Each structure stands twice: as C-alpha cells, then as structure tokens.
Amino acid sequence: MALPDFSKMSHDELVEWFSTHDVSEFMAKAEVATEPMVQVDENGEPVKRPVTVRLPPSMIEWLDRAAGRDREGRSGIVRRALQEFRDRNPGLAA
C-alpha cells in the first residue's frame, strides 16, 4: 500500500483517508512504543493532563475551602499532596 504524505494533509483529509481505507497493513507495520508517550508544549515541557478522582463530599468541601486560599487552587493542593506522598514512598516508583 502506497501511503500518502500525512504531514501535508489537513485534519479533514486525514479523517477522510483513515475512514475510507483499509489500514490493517499500515497498522501491522507500526512499531510498539518503547517509552511512554508524553504530550509536550512548544518549549518541550510535558503538558499537564486532567485526572478524575472520587472523593467523599466532606473532603471536597474541605478542598474547596482550602483552595480558596491557595493560589494554585484544587490542583495545586492535590499536586503537592501527591508529591509529598511520593517523596515519603520512594519504593513505589517504577
């Protein structure tokens, strides 16, 4: 299968091509990633990604009150708490 130059195609052209062609041969040639893929910004810095967690209502209320006084808000509090947990438990890192 001769593949087009995907880098020169618009988003709509890519969608059209992948929706109208048998890509099984293309996918069979794909290599498995050896490293986790991380989206980066224009400076090459990893982009923060949203994560959903479930918390009891009382903890959410506490977090909202604390976030009102914290410059980074809910996310900043959660990031710091996770970093502190990570620092105290270095053996959990893979």
C-alpha positions in Angstrom: 0.0 0.0 0.0 1.4 3.4 -1.0 0.9 5.8 1.8 0.2 9.5 1.3 2.4 12.1 2.9 0.3 12.6 6.1 2.3 15.6 7.2 0.9 17.6 4.2 -2.8 16.6 4.8 -5.3 18.7 6.7 -7.2 17.2 9.7 -10.2 16.7 7.5 -8.1 14.9 4.8 -6.6 12.6 7.5 -10.0 11.7 8.8 -11.3 11.0 5.3 -8.3 8.9 4.4 -8.4 6.8 7.6 -12.1 6.3 7.4 -12.1 5.2 3.7 -9.0 3.0 3.6 -8.2 -0.5 4.9 -5.4 0.4 7.4 -4.7 -3.2 8.6 -1.5 -3.4 6.6 -0.4 0.0 7.8 -1.1 -0.9 11.4 0.7 -4.2 11.0 3.9 -2.3 10.2 3.6 0.0 13.2 6.1 -0.4 15.9 5.2 -0.7 19.5 6.3 2.3 21.6 9.2 1.5 23.8 8.6 4.6 26.0 5.5 6.2 27.4 4.2 8.9 25.1 4.0 12.4 26.7 2.5 15.4 25.1 4.8 18.4 25.2 4.2 22.1 24.7 6.1 24.4 22.3 9.0 24.6 24.8 9.3 20.8 25.0 7.8 20.8 28.6 5.3 18.0 29.4 1.7 19.2 29.3 -0.3 18.7 32.5 -3.2 16.3 31.9 -6.6 16.1 33.8 -7.2 13.2 36.1 -10.5 12.3 37.6 -10.7 11.1 41.3 -13.6 10.3 43.5 -13.7 11.9 46.9 -16.2 12.0 49.7 -18.3 15.2 49.8 -16.7 16.3 53.1 -13.2 16.1 51.6 -14.4 18.1 48.5 -15.8 20.7 50.8 -12.5 20.9 52.7 -10.6 21.0 49.4 -12.8 23.9 48.1 -12.3 25.9 51.3 -8.5 25.3 51.2 -8.3 26.0 47.5 -10.0 29.4 48.1 -6.9 30.4 50.0 -4.4 28.7 47.7 -3.0 30.5 44.6 -2.9 27.2 42.6 -6.4 26.1 43.7 -7.5 22.5 44.0 -5.0 21.2 41.5 -2.1 22.8 43.3 -3.1 21.2 46.7 -3.6 17.8 45.1 -0.2 18.0 43.3 1.6 19.0 46.4 -0.1 16.2 48.5 0.8 13.6 45.8 4.4 14.9 45.7 4.7 14.6 49.5 3.3 11.1 49.3 5.7 10.2 46.5 8.7 11.6 48.5 7.8 9.6 51.6 7.3 6.4 49.5 10.2 6.2 47.0 9.9 2.4 46.8 6.6 2.8 45.0 8.2 4.5 41.9 8.6 2.2 39.0 
